Amino acid sequence: MATASEPRKPLSPARPAERPGPGPPQPPRGPARPPEPASGRAAQTPAEPPGPVLSVRQVLTLERVRAGEPEVVAGASRLDRPVRWVHVAEAADVGVMLSGGEMVLTTGVLLAGDEDKQTEYIRSLHRAEAAAVVLGLGRAFPAAPDAMRRAAERCGLPLVVLHRPFPFAQLTEEVQSRLVRRNFAAVSLSEEVRTALTGLITAGAPLQRLLDEVARRSACPVVLTNLAHRVLATAGERSAVDDVLRDWERIARQAWGHHPGLSGTGGGSEGAGWIRAELGGRGERWGRIVLCGHRGDTATGRLLVDRAAEAVVLHRMLGGPAATWEEQSARGLLTDLESGVVPARQLLPRARAAGLPVNRRTFVPLAVRDGGPAELDRLLRLVGLPGLVAGFADGTTAVLLSLARDQDADALTAHLAQRLRTESGDARTVVAAAAPRTAWDDVPAGLREARHVAHAVGDSTAARDLPAVVRLGDVHLRGLIRLLRDDPHVQSFAERELDGLLGPAGDDLLAVLRTYLATGRNKSRTARLHHVSRPALYRRLEAIQARLGVDLDDFEQAASVHIALLAHDAQQE
């Protein structure tokens, strides 16, 4: 039994602010260190008013409490319990008057001399889910009673003794005032964040802008996923986000297996700073938003992620189904890959987190005309081919297939193209493919090549005669012309050669000329495609030759006009 003259067990120090992350099982490589601002940008500043509750540990470190020389004699591992209120009570049956989360202050005057009462007192507080018991020594007990200490240790209830008792009213006054201030600060922060995010939504801001705001306030990476753990969007300092995504497979597998390092609905402790909220509405869940390695107050992190979840759900309800977010994520990744602005190696974590297999794979870049992203994504799932699909503003749909090294890339691509044409019922659907790539760094060039081929084919009549999968070797002169379409000399040449047909009055004749040259100057087929008689076609061809001042029966002159027409059409795309 401890006495006032014996060496006292030191009060456990408050935990440091730094928390492990980004993954629940191991220390982080990125988010655990202070985020470094990018060049020319302000560093993220977290919103850090105190959380709405104090822990037992924090109460014991208050200056007024420390003056009472507190000593933790039982339940030292439970000092992070939240204290909702402080209650002074001497009654032996005080447990029936508690609702949970109270720190109970007592002198034990009604418990002296009866170990059964002492044991039951602790048990009743445990059943009432009290946060801790503080016993003032001197009036009833000179030291912590063994019965109470043993019972508290068994129950896991922190038992603290004060060796220099002071008026309990001083402690209750200070703790209650702090709790009130903290609650007010939490409410103020909640309203501030909600107002900011709602303002962005009503202003028509994209989802990325909302996530950027949450990342700025939390000073840690923010990740939005679907229920399959595929990353749909991220926000935060680029280096910290990359560190999170680099290990995302392991993190998602362990964290959503209810690993104790990740909290939220169905989760465990928030001690690692990984705080999540479920996304959903109308009876279904469809995603999650996660603060990755939040280093501030846990209650503040919980408040931020809850407000963020509300905003994301509202944004989805106003802006369309969550499936479009997956497409936006794929479009952003494929756009960054194709543009080359970001090195391909730096985009590898994003691709892996988006669910694309990247280890020892063969990558097949495709570009599809007259095939929608939703249709292509459904078809990929149907045939069991992993890949990313995204539609672009120019009417093409980019596809990046990821195949095992032992799979026949050409055969699988041809099968996919044939299925697409069959299911769409449109023979004009063009599937352009670049040569398969085994190195991730070569994928950007492949995406550019595939889109170039798709645009080079265009809507020409000749496209119907091309193979199911069109490659660079199939577009010949049309491909070269498209590469040179922005050259001023090529533009001048096209206008000079076609001057007599340019303008609204020459549109019909220009269409006839285009078909005539695309069919290899086949008059019968041209007349059939334009639904006119052969004599009527002859008259139109004579009008074309008269306006252009050329003889279309002369190979060189016809070739010159054909090249000019290809250049003109390429410039109109």
C-alpha positions in Angstrom: 0.0 0.0 0.0 1.4 3.4 -1.0 1.8 6.1 1.6 2.6 9.8 1.3 6.2 9.1 2.3 6.8 6.4 -0.2 8.3 7.0 -3.7 5.4 7.9 -5.9 4.6 6.4 -9.3 5.2 9.3 -11.7 2.3 10.6 -13.6 2.3 9.3 -17.2 3.3 12.1 -19.4 1.0 13.4 -22.1 1.5 11.7 -25.4 3.4 13.6 -28.0 1.5 15.2 -30.9 3.3 13.2 -33.6 1.4 10.1 -34.7 2.4 7.2 -36.8 1.1 6.9 -40.3 0.4 6.7 -43.2 -0.3 3.0 -43.0 -1.8 1.5 -39.8 0.8 -1.3 -39.5 4.0 0.7 -40.1 5.4 4.2 -39.6 4.8 6.4 -42.6 7.3 7.6 -45.1 5.4 10.7 -45.9 2.5 12.1 -43.9 4.2 11.6 -40.5 6.6 14.4 -41.2 5.5 17.9 -41.4 4.1 18.7 -44.9 6.5 20.7 -47.0 5.0 23.5 -49.1 5.5 23.3 -52.8 7.4 26.0 -54.4 5.5 29.3 -54.6 2.6 27.9 -52.4 1.7 28.5 -48.8 2.2 25.6 -46.4 -1.0 23.9 -45.3 -2.2 25.2 -41.9 -4.5 22.9 -40.0 -7.6 24.1 -38.3 -6.7 23.2 -34.7 -9.0 24.5 -32.0 -9.1 22.1 -29.1 -11.3 19.1 -29.4 -14.7 19.1 -27.6 -13.5 16.8 -24.8 -10.5 16.5 -22.5 -8.8 13.2 -21.8 -8.0 11.9 -18.2 -4.4 12.4 -19.0 -4.9 16.1 -20.0 -6.9 16.8 -16.8 -4.1 15.4 -14.7 -1.6 17.7 -16.3 -3.5 20.9 -15.5 -1.5 23.1 -13.2 -4.1 23.2 -10.5 -4.3 19.3 -10.4 -0.6 18.9 -10.4 -0.4 21.0 -7.3 -2.4 18.2 -5.6 0.5 15.8 -6.4 -1.7 13.3 -8.3 -0.6 9.7 -8.6 -2.1 7.0 -10.9 -2.3 3.8 -8.8 -4.5 1.8 -11.2 -5.6 1.8 -14.9 -2.6 3.7 -16.1 -3.1 2.4 -19.6 -6.6 4.0 -19.9 -5.6 7.6 -19.3 -6.7 8.6 -22.8 -10.4 8.1 -21.9 -12.4 11.2 -22.7 -13.8 13.2 -19.8 -17.3 14.5 -20.5 -17.9 16.1 -17.1 -16.5 16.2 -13.5 -18.7 15.1 -10.7 -18.2 15.4 -6.9 -19.9 12.5 -5.1 -19.5 10.8 -1.7 -22.5 8.4 -2.0 -21.6 4.8 -2.2 -24.2 4.2 -5.0 -23.1 7.1 -7.2 -22.9 4.9 -10.2 -26.6 4.9 -10.7 -26.5 8.7 -11.2 -23.9 8.7 -13.9 -24.4 8.6 -17.7 -20.8 7.8 -18.8 -17.7 9.8 -19.3 -17.6 11.5 -15.9 -14.5 11.9 -13.7 -15.7 11.2 -10.2 -14.1 13.1 -7.3 -14.4 11.7 -3.8 -12.7 11.6 -0.3 -14.1 8.0 0.3 -15.5 9.1 3.7 -18.5 6.6 3.3 -16.3 3.8 2.2 -13.7 3.7 5.0 -13.4 0.4 6.8 -15.5 -1.7 4.4 -13.5 -3.4 1.6 -16.7 -4.9 0.1 -18.1 -1.4 -0.3 -14.9 -0.2 -1.8 -14.8 -3.0 -4.3 -18.5 -2.5 -5.3 -18.0 1.3 -5.5 -15.3 0.8 -8.2 -17.4 -1.9 -10.0 -20.5 0.4 -10.1 -18.4 3.2 -11.6 -17.1 0.8 -14.2 -20.6 -0.3 -15.1 -21.6 3.3 -15.4 -18.6 3.8 -17.8 -17.1 6.5 -15.7 -13.9 8.0 -17.1 -11.8 7.9 -13.9 -11.9 8.1 -10.1 -9.9 10.7 -8.2 -9.5 10.0 -4.4 -8.4 12.8 -2.1 -6.2 11.3 0.6 -6.2 12.4 4.2 -9.8 12.6 5.4 -10.7 8.9 5.1 -7.7 7.2 3.7 -4.0 8.0 4.3 -3.1 6.0 1.1 -4.9 4.2 -1.7 -6.9 1.3 -0.4 -5.8 -2.0 -1.7 -9.3 -3.2 -2.4 -10.1 -0.2 -4.5 -6.8 -0.4 -6.3 -7.2 -4.1 -7.2 -10.8 -3.6 -8.3 -9.8 -0.6 -10.5 -7.0 -2.5 -12.1 -9.2 -5.5 -12.9 -11.9 -3.2 -14.4 -9.4 -1.0 -16.3 -10.7 2.1 -14.5 -8.1 4.8 -13.9 -7.8 5.4 -10.1 -5.9 8.5 -9.1 -5.0 9.7 -5.6 -4.2 13.3 -4.6 -1.5 13.4 -1.9 -2.2 17.1 -1.3 -6.0 17.4 -1.4 -7.5 20.8 -2.3 -11.1 22.0 -2.7 -12.7 19.9 -5.4 -14.8 23.0 -6.4 -11.6 24.5 -7.9 -11.0 21.5 -10.1 -14.6 21.2 -11.2 -14.7 24.9 -12.1 -11.5 24.7 -14.2 -12.4 21.5 -16.0 -16.0 22.5 -16.7 -15.0 25.9 -18.1 -12.4 24.3 -20.3 -14.9 21.8 -21.6 -17.4 24.5 -22.4 -14.8 26.5 -24.2 -13.8 23.4 -26.2 -17.3 22.6 -27.1 -17.9 26.1 -28.3 -14.7 26.0 -30.3 -15.7 22.7 -31.9 -19.2 24.1 -32.8 -17.6 27.2 -34.3 -15.1 25.1 -36.3 -17.9 22.8 -37.5 -20.0 25.7 -38.8 -17.0 27.4 -40.3 -16.0 24.3 -42.3 -19.6 23.5 -43.3 -20.1 27.1 -44.5 -16.8 27.0 -46.5 -17.6 23.7 -48.2 -21.2 24.6 -48.9 -20.1 27.8 -50.4 -17.8 26.0 -52.8 -20.6 23.6 -53.8 -23.1 26.4 -54.5 -20.5 28.2 -56.5 -20.2 25.1 -58.8 -16.7 24.1 -57.6 -15.5 20.7 -58.8 -15.0 17.8 -56.4 -11.2 18.4 -56.4 -11.7 21.9 -55.0 -13.6 20.5 -52.1 -11.0 18.0 -51.3 -8.2 20.6 -51.6 -10.0 22.7 -49.0 -10.3 19.7 -46.6 -6.6 18.9 -47.1 -5.7 22.5 -46.4 -7.6 22.5 -43.1 -6.4 19.1 -42.0 -2.8 19.5 -43.1 -2.7 15.9 -44.3 -3.4 13.9 -47.4 -7.1 13.3 -48.2 -8.2 10.2 -50.2 -11.6 9.5 -51.7 -12.3 5.8 -52.6 -15.1 3.6 -53.8 -16.1 0.5 -51.8 -13.6 -1.5 -53.7 -10.8 0.7 -52.2 -10.0 2.2 -55.7 -8.8 5.7 -55.3 -11.1 8.2 -57.0 -9.5 11.4 -56.0 -6.8 12.8 -53.7 -5.7 16.1 -52.3 -2.8 17.4 -50.2 0.9 18.0 -50.7 2.0 16.0 -53.7 4.9 14.2 -52.0 2.8 13.2 -49.0 0.0 11.9 -51.3 2.5 9.9 -53.4 3.8 8.3 -50.2 0.3 7.3 -49.2 -0.5 5.9 -52.7 2.7 4.1 -53.1 1.6 1.7 -50.4 -2.1 2.0 -50.9 -2.7 -1.7 -51.6 -1.3 -2.8 -48.3 -2.9 0.1 -46.4 -6.4 -0.6 -47.9 -6.2 -4.3 -47.3 -5.2 -4.0 -43.7 -7.0 -0.9 -42.7 -10.4 -1.9 -44.0 -9.9 -5.2 -42.4 -10.7 -3.2 -39.2 -7.0 -2.7 -38.3 -6.9 -0.8 -35.0 -4.9 2.0 -36.6 -7.9 3.2 -38.7 -11.0 4.6 -37.3 -14.5 5.3 -38.5 -17.6 3.3 -38.8 -16.6 -0.2 -37.9 -13.0 0.9 -37.3 -10.9 1.0 -34.2 -8.6 3.6 -32.5 -7.9 6.9 -34.1 -4.5 7.0 -32.5 -2.6 6.6 -35.8 -4.3 9.7 -37.3 -6.2 7.7 -40.0 -9.7 8.9 -39.7 -12.4 7.9 -42.2 -16.1 8.5 -42.9 -18.5 6.5 -45.0 -20.2 8.1 -48.0 -23.7 7.2 -49.0 -27.3 8.0 -48.9 -30.8 6.7 -49.6 -30.0 3.4 -47.9 -26.7 2.6 -49.7 -23.0 3.2 -49.2 -20.8 4.0 -52.2 -17.5 5.2 -50.9 -15.2 6.5 -48.2 -13.2 9.6 -47.5 -10.0 9.3 -45.4 -7.7 11.7 -43.6 -4.3 10.0 -43.9 -2.0 10.5 -40.9 -3.8 13.4 -39.3 -1.5 14.8 -36.7 -3.8 17.2 -34.9 -6.4 16.7 -32.2 -8.4 13.5 -32.9 -11.7 15.1 -32.2 -10.9 17.9 -34.7 -9.9 15.3 -37.3 -13.2 13.5 -36.7 -15.1 16.8 -37.1 -13.3 17.6 -40.3 -13.9 14.3 -42.0 -17.5 14.3 -41.0 -18.1 17.7 -42.5 -16.1 16.6 -45.6 -18.3 13.5 -46.0 -21.5 15.7 -45.8 -20.1 18.0 -48.5 -19.0 15.1 -50.8 -22.4 13.5 -50.5 -24.2 16.8 -51.3 -21.8 17.3 -54.2 -22.6 13.9 -55.6 -26.4 14.4 -55.2 -26.2 17.7 -57.1 -23.6 16.7 -59.7 -24.4 13.2 -60.8 -23.7 9.6 -59.9 -20.5 8.5 -58.2 -19.5 6.4 -61.2 -18.6 9.6 -63.0 -15.9 10.2 -60.3 -14.2 7.0 -61.3 -14.2 8.2 -64.9 -12.8 11.6 -63.8 -10.1 9.9 -61.9 -9.1 7.7 -64.9 -9.3 10.8 -67.2 -7.0 12.8 -64.9 -4.5 9.9 -64.8 -4.5 9.2 -68.5 -4.4 12.9 -69.4 -1.3 13.4 -67.2 0.3 10.3 -68.7 -0.4 11.4 -72.3 0.7 15.0 -71.8 4.0 14.1 -70.3 3.9 17.0 -68.0 4.3 14.6 -65.0 6.9 11.9 -65.5 5.3 8.5 -65.9 7.3 7.1 -63.0 5.7 9.6 -60.6 2.3 8.5 -61.8 2.8 4.9 -61.0 1.5 5.1 -57.4 -1.7 6.8 -58.7 -2.2 4.0 -61.3 -1.7 1.3 -58.7 -4.1 3.0 -56.3 -6.7 3.3 -59.0 -6.7 -0.5 -59.3 -4.5 -1.0 -62.4 -2.1 -3.9 -62.1 1.4 -2.5 -62.9 3.9 -5.2 -61.8 5.3 -7.3 -64.7 2.6 -6.4 -67.1 2.1 -5.6 -70.8 0.3 -2.3 -71.4 -1.8 -1.8 -74.5 -2.8 1.8 -75.2 -6.1 2.1 -77.2 -8.2 5.0 -78.5 -11.8 4.4 -79.6 -14.0 6.5 -81.7 -17.8 6.2 -81.5 -17.6 4.1 -78.4 -18.6 5.7 -75.0 -16.6 5.2 -71.8 -19.5 3.6 -69.9 -19.9 1.0 -72.7 -16.2 0.3 -72.9 -15.9 0.0 -69.1 -18.8 -2.5 -69.0 -17.2 -4.5 -71.8 -13.8 -4.7 -70.1 -15.5 -6.1 -67.0 -17.5 -8.5 -69.1 -14.4 -10.0 -70.9 -12.3 -9.8 -67.7 -9.6 -7.4 -68.9 -8.2 -5.0 -66.3 -7.7 -1.4 -67.5 -8.5 2.3 -67.2 -11.2 3.9 -69.4 -11.8 7.7 -69.9 -13.7 9.8 -72.4 -12.1 13.0 -73.8 -13.6 16.2 -75.1 -12.4 15.4 -78.7 -14.8 12.4 -78.9 -12.3 9.7 -78.3 -12.3 7.3 -75.5 -8.8 6.3 -74.1 -8.2 2.8 -72.8 -5.1 1.5 -71.1 -5.2 -2.3 -70.9 -2.9 -4.1 -68.4 -2.3 -7.7 -69.4 -0.1 -10.5 -68.0 3.2 -11.0 -69.8 2.1 -14.5 -71.0 -1.1 -13.2 -72.6 -1.4 -12.6 -76.3 -1.9 -8.8 -76.4 -2.8 -8.6 -80.2 -5.3 -11.4 -80.0 -7.0 -10.0 -76.9 -7.1 -6.5 -78.4 -8.7 -7.9 -81.6 -11.3 -9.8 -79.6 -12.2 -6.7 -77.6 -12.5 -4.6 -80.8 -14.7 -7.3 -82.4 -17.0 -7.5 -79.4 -17.3 -3.7 -79.3 -18.3 -3.5 -82.9 -20.8 -6.4 -82.5 -22.4 -5.1 -79.4 -22.6 -1.5 -80.6 -23.9 -2.5 -84.0 -21.9 0.4 -85.5 -19.4 -0.6 -88.2 -17.9 2.9 -88.0 -16.5 2.2 -84.5 -12.7 2.6 -84.7 -10.4 0.9 -82.3 -6.9 2.3 -82.7 -4.0 0.6 -80.9 -0.4 1.4 -80.2 2.2 -1.3 -80.1 2.2 -3.1 -76.7 4.5 -1.7 -74.0 6.3 -3.7 -71.3 7.9 -0.6 -69.7 5.6 1.8 -67.8 7.8 4.7 -69.0 6.8 4.0 -72.6 3.0 4.2 -71.9 2.7 8.0 -72.5 4.1 7.7 -76.1 1.8 4.7 -76.7 -1.3 6.7 -75.6 -0.3 9.6 -77.9 0.2 7.2 -80.8 -3.2 5.5 -80.3 -5.1 8.8 -80.3 -3.1 10.0 -83.3 -4.2 6.9 -85.2 -7.8 7.2 -84.2 -7.9 10.9 -85.3 -6.1 10.0 -88.6 -8.8 7.5 -89.5 -11.4 10.1 -88.8 -14.9 9.6 -90.3 -13.6 8.8 -93.8 -15.3 6.2 -96.0 -12.1 4.3 -96.1 -12.4 3.6 -92.3 -15.0 0.9 -93.2 -12.3 -1.1 -95.0 -9.8 -1.0 -92.2 -9.1 -3.9 -89.9 -10.9 -4.3 -86.5 -7.8 -2.8 -84.7 -6.2 0.0 -86.6 -2.5 0.6 -86.1 0.0 3.3 -87.2 0.9 1.3 -90.3 -2.7 1.4 -91.5 -3.2 5.1 -91.7 -0.4 5.9 -94.2 -0.7 9.4 -95.8 -3.7 10.4 -93.7 -1.6 9.9 -90.5 1.3 12.0 -91.9 -1.1 14.8 -92.9 -2.6 14.9 -89.5 0.8 15.3 -87.9 1.5 18.3 -90.2 -1.9 19.8 -90.1 -0.9 22.8 -88.0 2.1 23.7 -90.2 1.4 27.1 -91.9 2.7 25.9 -95.2 0.3 22.9 -95.2 -2.6 25.2 -94.3 -1.8 27.6 -97.1 -1.4 24.7 -99.6 -4.9 23.3 -98.6 -6.6 26.7 -99.0 -4.9 27.4 -102.3 -5.8 24.0 -103.8 -9.4 24.0 -102.6 -10.1 27.7 -102.9 -12.9 27.2 -105.4 -14.9 24.9 -103.2 -14.4 26.5 -99.8 -17.5 28.2 -98.3 -21.1 27.2 -97.8 -21.8 27.2 -101.6 -19.3 24.5 -102.2 -20.1 22.1 -99.3 -22.1 19.7 -101.5 -19.4 19.5 -104.2 -16.7 19.2 -101.5 -18.5 16.1 -100.1 -18.7 14.5 -103.5 -15.0 15.2 -104.1 -14.1 13.6 -100.7 -16.1 10.4 -101.5 -14.7 10.3 -105.1 -11.1 10.4 -104.0 -11.6 8.1 -100.9 -13.1 5.4 -103.2 -10.1 5.6 -105.5 -12.0 7.7 -108.1 -14.7 5.0 -108.5 -17.6 6.8 -110.2 -20.1 4.0 -109.8 -19.5 3.6 -106.1 -19.5 7.4 -105.6 -22.9 7.8 -107.3 -24.3 5.0 -105.2 -23.1 6.5 -101.9 -24.6 9.9 -102.8 -27.8 8.4 -104.2 -27.5 10.1 -107.6 -27.4 8.9 -111.1 -24.1 8.6 -113.0 -25.0 11.5 -115.4 -25.7 13.7 -112.4 -22.4 12.7 -110.8 -20.5 13.5 -114.1 -22.0 17.0 -114.0 -20.9 17.5 -110.4 -17.4 16.3 -111.2 -17.2 18.7 -114.1 -18.3 21.5 -111.9 -15.6 20.6 -109.3 -12.9 20.5 -112.0 -14.0 23.8 -113.4 -13.9 25.5 -110.0 -10.5 24.1 -109.0 -9.0 24.3 -112.5 -7.7 20.7 -112.4 -8.1 17.5 -114.3 -9.1 14.8 -111.8 -8.2 12.1 -114.4 -4.6 13.2 -114.1 -3.0 11.2 -111.3 -0.6 14.0 -110.1 -3.3 16.7 -110.0 -5.8 14.3 -108.3 -3.2 13.4 -105.7 -2.5 17.1 -105.0 -6.2 17.8 -104.5 -6.5 14.7 -102.3 -3.7 15.7 -100.0 -5.1 19.3 -99.8 -8.5 17.8 -98.8 -6.9 15.5 -96.2 -5.1 18.6 -94.7 -8.4 20.6 -94.8 -10.3 17.9 -93.0 -7.6 17.4 -90.4 -7.7 21.1 -89.6 -11.4 21.0 -89.0 -11.1 18.3 -86.3 
